[in-house]
């Protein structure tokens, strides 16, 4: 049994989709970020970083999307969701870590500028830069990271639920996928999967 600590509509959607894909027995604990649940003492005891998602496993708690996705894929090898060749696995991790280290923080500047600066003018400047930064990330993904039809090519993997967030970050900045055929096709392929549909329904999306 896993417990996924999540907030609806957040990047926890990626781990949620993968849990559905592997058919794992799990439960969710829904947190309200506007309500400050992620900073409450009981949640900080689970994840001192005060972020979602967090996954409680039989061995302990794992945080950060790339780590959670890799764990689930490796804990359920029969699903073939992670490459077993070391170089191929590193390539998959590189793709997921690009989202975690570059695109997601770029998006965070839109609503979470206070994490990075105290000066209101600096926060406003960061916010203005977000659409351009997201567009640059989307172009790199389209041209170099999304092999198609899935992130790693012909085989669905642990990367695909995470890359499903890309179009959401784009839409939040009024960037259409029309000029990004690989991203658009990936969105359609993901939406067609029952696991994605089940997770989206639980997020109210």
N, C-alpha and C positions, 0 to 999 in steps of 0.2 A: 504494500500500500504506500503510495506517495501522497504527500500533501503539497499542493501548489499554492503559495501565497501570491496573490495577484490583485491588480486593480483593473477594472474593465476598461478596454480600449487602449491599454498600455502595451509596451513591448513584451509583456508576459504572454501575449497572444501566441508568440512563437513557441514557447515551451508547451503551452496548452494544446496547440495543434499537434505537436509531436507526441504528447501523451495519448491523444486520441489515435494517432497513426499506429502506435505500437500496441494499442488495446490494453494499456496498463490499467490496473486498479488504482484509482486516485480519487482524492477529494480536493475541493478548492476552499480556500479561505479568502473571502473577498475583502479587500481593504479600500477605504476611501481616501485618496490622496488629498482632495480638497478638505476633507474632514480631519486630516492630520493623523490618520491611523498608522501611516508608515513611520511616524515619529513617536508613537506611543511606546511606553516601556515594555509592554508584552511583545510587541513586534521587534523592537530593538534587541530583545533577548534572543530572537530568532536570527535576525540579520542586523548587526550593529551599523551597517552602512545606511540603513533606513531607506532602502530602495526595493523595488519589485522588478523581476520576480525573485522568489526564493523557493527552492524545492527541498522539502524534508524527505530524506530517503532512509532506508533501514540502517544506513551507516552514518547518517548525520545530514546536516544542511549544506546545500550547494547554492551559491549565488553567482550571478553574472550569466547572461544568456549563452555565450559560447561554451562555458563550462557545463551548464545544465544540458544543453543540446548534445554535447559530446558524451556526457555521462549516460544519458538515456539511450543514445545510439549504441554505445559500447556495452551497456548493461543488458541490452536486448539484441545480441548479434544476429539472431535468427531473422530479424527484420531487414538486415542489410542496409542500414541507414548511414553507415560510416565506412569509408574505405579502410581496408585492412593493410594495404601497402603503406609503409611509413611516409613516402613522399606524397602519395595521393591524399593521405590523411592530413598532412601538413598543408597541402593546397586547400583542402576544405576548411581547415582552421584559419588559414590566411584570409579566405573570403569572409568568414563569419567575423573575424576580428577587425576587418576593414569597417564593417557596419558598427561594431562596438566601439572602435577607437576613433572613427572619423565621421561617418554619416550621422550616427545617433547623437553624438555631442554637438554636431553642427545644427541638428534640429533642436536640441535642448536650448540653444541660445535664443530660440524664439519665445519660450515660456519660462525658462529657468536661468535667465541672464544673471540673476543675483548669486548664482553659484560661482560665477566667474569674475564678477566685478561689483564694487560698491557704488561707483560713480554713476548716477542716472544717465548721464550723457554717454558713457561707455556702454551701458546696457542697451540704450536705444540704438547706438551704432551697431552693436552686435546683432540686434534684432533686424535691422535693415539689411544686413549682409546675408541673412539666412537663406532667402530664396536663391541667390546666386551660388551659395555654397552647396545647397541641395541639388541644384541643377548640375553643377560640376561633378558631384558624386554620382548622380544618375547617369551622366554621360560615360564616366569611367566604368560603371557597372554594365551599361549597355554594350560598350565596346570591348571590354576586357574580362569581366568577371562572370557574366551570365552566358554560359556556353550554349544553352538551349537544347531541348525544351526546358531542362532543369539546370540548376546552377552548375552542376558538375558534368552536364552533358545528357546522356540518354537515361541516366538512373536518378530517380528521386532520392534525396538524401537529407541528412540533418540540417543542411544549409537552407533548404527551400522554405521551411516555415519562417525562418528569420528574414529571408529576402522578400517574403510576402509583405513585410512592413514597408518596403521601399516605396511602393506606390501610395501608401497612406501618408508617408512623410512628404511625398511630392504633392499630393492633393491638398494637404494642409497649407501648402505654399503656392497654390493655384498653378501647379505645373502639370500639364496634361501628359499622359503616356502616349499621345498620338505620334510623337516624333521618336518614340522609343519602342519599336516593335517587339524586341525581345522581352522587355519588361512587361509590356501589355500582354503578350502571349503567356508569360509566366503567371501573371495575375489570373488570367482566364483558366489556366490549367490548375492552379491552386484552388480556385473557387469551385471547380468541378469535383474536387475530392471530398468524400463524405466526412473525413476527419476535420477538414477546414470548415465545412458547413456546421458541424457540431460545435466546434469551438466558437465560431462567430455567433451562433445562436446564444451561447452562454454569456457572451460579451454584449449581447444586445445589438450586434452590428449586422 
